Amino acid sequence: MTSRKILILNQPFDNNTGGGITLSNLFAHWEKEKLAVACSGYLLTDQTDAKRCDNYYQLGSKEREWVFPFNLFSRTYYSGPIKLTQSTNENVVVAKSKLRVKLITKYMIPILDYFGFSYFATKASLSKEFCDWVEAFDPKVIYAQATTREELLFCMEFKQRFDIPMVFHMMDDWPKMVGVKGFRRKYWEKKINKEFKQLFNQTEIGLSISDYMAEAYKVRYDKEFTTFHNSINIDFWQKGQRKTYDLVDSPRILYAGRVGLGIDDSLKNIASAIEQVNADLNTDVQFALQVKEKPDWAIDFSCVEHNDFVAYEELPRVFAEADFLILPYDFSEESISFIKYSMPTKAPEYMVSGTPIIIFAPEDTAMVRYAKKLNWAEVVQENSIDELVKVIKELLNNESKRKTIAKNAIRIAEQNHNSKTVSAEFESIINSAIL
């Protein structure tokens, strides 16, 4: 089947974000010259992958406008085409003030969210230059993601202007987080849900990140969704795949990813459980956090070690060298609203690594449902340190169980997440949008 020209909205290719990794794997076998990306300048970094696609349009100051007084704090981003290479990304703003980012993240965004300003503080529109670039590329299908109302409205405006078949992919259920806290929350929740319905009514194909999401969205938006979450290059991951299941003197439980909303409380509980295991069994189990910055709470636990992120090419080795991999979600109502239908990008990567997986997450989540159905992880679905302690002790003392879980995970990864198979199915779905 011949690949069609695809314009991707709102998500660049990269190897350091869930959306970017999933995108790279889904389009792994697409012809490079038939791909183009349009996204906001703040999403383009020195981690953007030019190997998958080098034809970008940066939605900058001509397309993104901040309303007064928020425009006083905004940066000026170049608007226009960017030809990315592996050595130079001209016009990409890489250096960002850490203080500025911290102030915006910690103070400005929460204030905007509370008063509802974040839903109209910025507006993206179609400039003449952008429209000319789209027409010159002449895409046959649009693949779109959106994680903000601004991106949602941009997709709607794009669809109305060009009327090109659109495939829309939901990566997590962020609309349920709209107005969780703050002023006029019911108003914004209702309004954004209405706007999503309008977009989905105009979208040829809807894609979800999990089967659970597809079921829920069928009810909520009266539209069929097909599930596509992250796929993996089996050959790449098999190079470092774990083969033995004996334990070293100081076993390591590794968490790799982000910290913050939906995860932080459970990470602290895991650390507490490991401390308890070490005290009870006189062991030296380590909790390795491979995260951007060491969390403030980590200093309270002697078992916690902090590791910096490594290059994507190193992950098969890093995951296989750990004795256990852990996937946590928080148990608060707010966290569950955010992660209920999500599937972690790293889940298939964990599965194929050959290292036994522990899941610590609420029962009513897509990840727990998937793991319990196919037995590719040991699941703790109660928010209980005691239950975590029990499971960790059992796995430490039962090599047969460690091996069974790991082998099941490898088998499911090869069956359900092989990028060769998934990419072919994905290409067929994309092409069906114009049939």
Rosetta blueprint (number, residue, H / E / L):
1 M L
2 T L
3 S L
4 R L
5 K L
6 I E
7 L E
8 I E
9 L E
10 N L
11 Q L
12 P L
13 F L
14 D E
15 N L
16 N L
17 T L
18 G H
19 G H
20 G H
21 I H
22 T H
23 L H
24 S H
25 N H
26 L H
27 F L
28 A L
29 H L
30 W L
31 E L
32 K H
33 E H
34 K H
35 L E
36 A E
37 V E
38 A E
39 C E
40 S E
41 G H
42 Y H
43 L H
44 L L
45 T L
46 D L
47 Q L
48 T E
49 D L
50 A L
51 K L
52 R L
53 C L
54 D L
55 N E
56 Y E
57 Y E
58 Q E
59 L E
60 G L
61 S L
62 K L
63 E L
64 R E
65 E E
66 W E
67 V L
68 F L
69 P L
70 F H
71 N H
72 L H
73 F H
74 S L
75 R L
76 T L
77 Y L
78 Y L
79 S L
80 G E
81 P E
82 I E
83 K E
84 L L
85 T L
86 Q L
87 S L
88 T L
89 N L
90 E L
91 N L
92 V L
93 V L
94 V L
95 A L
96 K L
97 S L
98 K H
99 L H
100 R H
101 V H
102 K H
103 L H
104 I H
105 T H
106 K H
107 Y H
108 M H
109 I H
110 P H
111 I H
112 L H
113 D H
114 Y H
115 F H
116 G L
117 F H
118 S H
119 Y H
120 F L
121 A L
122 T E
123 K E
124 A E
125 S L
126 L L
127 S L
128 K H
129 E H
130 F H
131 C H
132 D H
133 W H
134 V H
135 E H
136 A H
137 F H
138 D L
139 P L
140 K L
141 V E
142 I E
143 Y E
144 A E
145 Q L
146 A L
147 T L
148 T L
149 R H
150 E H
151 E H
152 L H
153 L H
154 F H
155 C H
156 M H
157 E H
158 F H
159 K H
160 Q H
161 R H
162 F H
163 D L
164 I L
165 P L
166 M E
167 V E
168 F E
169 H E
170 M L
171 M L
172 D L
173 D L
174 W H
175 P H
176 K H
177 M H
178 V L
179 G L
180 V L
181 K L
182 G L
183 F L
184 R L
185 R H
186 K H
187 Y H
188 W H
189 E H
190 K H
191 K H
192 I H
193 N H
194 K H
195 E H
196 F H
197 K H
198 Q H
199 L H
200 F H
201 N H
202 Q H
203 T L
204 E L
205 I E
206 G E
207 L E
208 S E
209 I L
210 S L
211 D H
212 Y H
213 M H
214 A H
215 E H
216 A H
217 Y H
218 K H
219 V H
220 R H
221 Y H
222 D L
223 K L
224 E L
225 F E
226 T E
227 T E
228 F L
229 H L
230 N L
231 S L
232 I E
233 N L
234 I H
235 D H
236 F H
237 W H
238 Q H
239 K L
240 G L
241 Q L
242 R L
243 K L
244 T L
245 Y L
246 D L
247 L L
248 V L
249 D L
250 S L
251 P L
252 R E
253 I E
254 L E
255 Y E
256 A E
257 G L
258 R L
259 V L
260 G L
261 L L
262 G L
263 I L
264 D H
265 D H
266 S H
267 L H
268 K H
269 N H
270 I H
271 A H
272 S H
273 A H
274 I H
275 E H
276 Q H
277 V H
278 N H
279 A H
280 D H
281 L H
282 N L
283 T L
284 D L
285 V L
286 Q E
287 F E
288 A E
289 L E
290 Q E
291 V L
292 K L
293 E L
294 K L
295 P L
296 D H
297 W H
298 A H
299 I H
300 D H
301 F L
302 S L
303 C L
304 V E
305 E E
306 H E
307 N E
308 D L
309 F L
310 V L
311 A L
312 Y H
313 E H
314 E H
315 L H
316 P H
317 R H
318 V H
319 F H
320 A H
321 E H
322 A L
323 D L
324 F E
325 L E
326 I E
327 L E
328 P E
329 Y L
330 D L
331 F L
332 S L
333 E H
334 E H
335 S H
336 I H
337 S H
338 F H
339 I H
340 K L
341 Y L
342 S L
343 M L
344 P L
345 T L
346 K H
347 A H
348 P H
349 E H
350 Y H
351 M H
352 V H
353 S H
354 G L
355 T L
356 P L
357 I E
358 I E
359 I E
360 F E
361 A L
362 P L
363 E L
364 D L
365 T L
366 A H
367 M H
368 V H
369 R H
370 Y H
371 A H
372 K H
373 K H
374 L H
375 N L
376 W L
377 A L
378 E E
379 V E
380 V E
381 Q L
382 E L
383 N L
384 S L
385 I H
386 D H
387 E H
388 L H
389 V H
390 K H
391 V H
392 I H
393 K H
394 E H
395 L H
396 L H
397 N L
398 N L
399 E H
400 S H
401 K H
402 R H
403 K H
404 T H
405 I H
406 A H
407 K H
408 N H
409 A H
410 I H
411 R H
412 I H
413 A H
414 E H
415 Q H
416 N H
417 H L
418 N E
419 S H
420 K H
421 T H
422 V H
423 S H
424 A H
425 E H
426 F H
427 E H
428 S H
429 I H
430 I H
431 N H
432 S H
433 A L
434 I L
435 L L
